[in-house]
Amino acid sequence: MQCPYCKEDDDRVVNSRPGTDGTYVKRRRECNRCGRRYTTYERIEESVLRVVKKDGKREDFSHQKLMAGLNKACYKRPIPADRITELAEQVERTLHQEYEGEVPSRAIGELVMVKLRGLDQVAYIRFASVYREFTDVTDFVEEADTMLRARARLGSKARSR
């Protein structure tokens, strides 16, 4: 590891501990040349996912784009910011587990919709309206009606038990 102060690559690890969530190791290092200390973080390098868009174009997966979409869907909803971040991390983790190299944008959208449906119905409808490219109010009504029928089915199953 190269010292950020003198650029020497001769150091020693003074202290090492796992990160709070267990996904990285935090190391305190001391340069053998200048004696200054600095911190490094070691984490697993996950493969880069490429998103295959509807038109066939490919681009790198962007956590920021995922968060932006979720934040727009959840805008002014009673959903804590850390819950939105957790949802994005779940989506990203699932994508890395199920896909290697390339993932269709459709799969990302469908996964986000499944997660949002369980989190907040209004956020779900907002996301669905953009993802499914609703063209008029009828599309909103049909999606809401589908959700209401599903909820009614679940309610009748719960009562019959």
C-alpha positions as CSV (number, residue, x, y, z in Angstrom):
1,M,0.0,0.0,0.0
2,Q,1.4,3.4,-0.9
3,C,1.7,6.0,1.8
4,P,-0.6,9.0,0.9
5,Y,2.0,11.4,2.4
6,C,5.4,10.3,1.2
7,K,4.3,7.8,-1.5
8,E,6.6,5.1,-0.1
9,D,5.1,1.6,-0.4
10,D,6.7,0.1,2.7
11,D,4.3,0.1,5.6
12,R,3.0,-2.1,8.4
13,V,-0.5,-2.8,9.6
14,V,-0.9,-1.5,13.2
15,N,-4.6,-2.4,13.7
16,S,-7.1,-4.4,11.7
17,R,-10.9,-4.8,12.4
18,P,-14.0,-5.8,10.5
19,G,-16.4,-3.1,9.4
20,T,-19.7,-2.6,11.2
21,D,-21.7,-4.6,8.6
22,G,-19.0,-7.2,8.0
23,T,-18.5,-6.3,4.3
24,Y,-15.1,-4.7,4.7
25,V,-12.0,-4.7,6.8
26,K,-10.6,-1.4,8.2
27,R,-6.8,-1.3,8.6
28,R,-4.7,1.3,10.4
29,R,-1.3,1.4,8.8
30,E,2.0,3.1,9.6
31,C,4.5,4.1,7.0
32,N,8.0,2.8,7.7
33,R,9.6,5.7,6.0
34,C,7.8,8.8,7.4
35,G,6.1,7.2,10.4
36,R,2.7,8.7,9.6
37,R,-0.4,6.7,10.0
38,Y,-3.4,6.3,7.7
39,T,-6.5,4.1,7.3
40,T,-7.4,1.8,4.4
41,Y,-10.5,-0.2,3.7
42,E,-10.5,-3.7,2.1
43,R,-13.6,-5.0,0.6
44,I,-14.6,-7.7,-1.9
45,E,-14.6,-6.5,-5.4
46,E,-17.9,-7.5,-7.0
47,S,-18.1,-8.0,-10.7
48,V,-19.4,-5.0,-12.6
49,L,-22.9,-5.5,-13.9
50,R,-23.8,-4.1,-17.3
51,V,-27.4,-3.2,-17.8
52,V,-29.0,-4.2,-21.2
53,K,-31.5,-1.5,-22.0
54,K,-34.7,-2.1,-24.1
55,D,-33.0,-0.8,-27.2
56,G,-30.1,-3.2,-26.8
57,K,-27.6,-0.5,-25.5
58,R,-25.5,-1.4,-22.6
59,E,-24.3,0.7,-19.7
60,D,-22.8,0.1,-16.3
61,F,-25.2,-0.5,-13.4
62,S,-25.5,2.7,-11.4
63,H,-26.4,2.6,-7.7
64,Q,-27.1,6.3,-8.0
65,K,-29.7,5.8,-10.7
66,L,-31.4,3.2,-8.6
67,M,-31.5,5.4,-5.6
68,A,-32.8,8.4,-7.7
69,G,-35.6,6.2,-9.0
70,L,-36.5,5.0,-5.5
71,N,-36.3,8.5,-4.0
72,K,-38.7,9.8,-6.7
73,A,-41.1,7.0,-6.1
74,C,-41.0,7.5,-2.3
75,Y,-41.1,11.3,-2.4
76,K,-43.2,12.7,0.5
77,R,-44.1,9.2,1.7
78,P,-43.7,8.1,5.3
79,I,-40.7,5.9,4.5
80,P,-37.4,6.5,6.4
81,A,-34.4,7.2,4.2
82,D,-32.4,4.3,5.6
83,R,-35.3,1.9,4.5
84,I,-35.0,3.2,1.0
85,T,-31.2,2.7,1.1
86,E,-31.7,-0.8,2.5
87,L,-34.2,-1.6,-0.3
88,A,-31.6,-0.4,-3.0
89,E,-28.9,-2.6,-1.4
90,Q,-31.3,-5.6,-1.4
91,V,-32.0,-5.1,-5.1
92,E,-28.3,-4.7,-5.9
93,R,-27.3,-7.8,-3.9
94,T,-30.0,-9.9,-5.6
95,L,-28.8,-8.8,-9.0
96,H,-25.3,-9.7,-8.2
97,Q,-26.5,-13.1,-7.0
98,E,-28.7,-13.9,-10.0
99,Y,-26.8,-12.3,-12.8
100,E,-23.2,-12.4,-13.9
101,G,-22.0,-9.7,-16.3
102,E,-25.2,-8.5,-17.8
103,V,-28.7,-7.9,-16.5
104,P,-31.7,-6.8,-18.5
105,S,-33.2,-3.5,-17.4
106,R,-36.6,-5.3,-17.3
107,A,-35.3,-7.5,-14.5
108,I,-34.2,-4.5,-12.4
109,G,-37.6,-2.8,-12.9
110,E,-39.5,-5.9,-11.9
111,L,-37.4,-6.5,-8.9
112,V,-37.8,-2.9,-7.7
113,M,-41.6,-3.2,-8.2
114,V,-41.8,-6.3,-6.1
115,K,-39.8,-4.6,-3.3
116,L,-41.9,-1.4,-3.5
117,R,-45.2,-3.3,-3.5
118,G,-44.4,-4.7,-0.1
119,L,-43.1,-1.3,1.2
120,D,-45.6,1.3,0.1
121,Q,-48.5,1.1,-2.4
122,V,-48.3,4.8,-3.5
123,A,-44.5,4.5,-4.1
124,Y,-45.2,1.3,-6.0
125,I,-47.8,3.0,-8.3
126,R,-45.5,5.9,-8.9
127,F,-42.6,3.7,-9.9
128,A,-44.9,1.5,-12.0
129,S,-46.2,4.5,-13.9
130,V,-42.7,5.4,-15.1
131,Y,-41.4,1.8,-15.5
132,R,-44.5,0.6,-17.4
133,E,-44.9,3.9,-19.3
134,F,-48.5,4.7,-18.3
135,T,-50.0,6.8,-21.0
136,D,-53.3,7.9,-19.3
137,V,-55.3,7.7,-16.1
138,T,-56.8,4.4,-17.2
139,D,-53.4,2.7,-16.7
140,F,-53.3,4.0,-13.1
141,V,-56.8,2.8,-12.4
142,E,-56.1,-0.7,-13.8
143,E,-52.9,-1.0,-11.7
144,A,-54.7,0.2,-8.6
145,D,-57.6,-2.2,-9.3
146,T,-55.1,-5.1,-9.6
147,M,-53.6,-4.2,-6.2
148,L,-57.1,-3.9,-4.6
149,R,-58.1,-7.3,-6.0
150,A,-54.9,-8.9,-4.7
151,R,-55.4,-7.3,-1.3
152,A,-59.0,-8.6,-1.2
153,R,-57.8,-12.1,-2.0
154,L,-55.3,-12.0,0.7
155,G,-57.9,-10.7,3.2
156,S,-60.3,-13.5,2.3
157,K,-57.6,-16.2,2.7
158,A,-56.7,-14.8,6.1
159,R,-60.4,-14.9,7.2
160,S,-60.8,-18.5,6.0
161,R,-58.0,-19.8,8.1
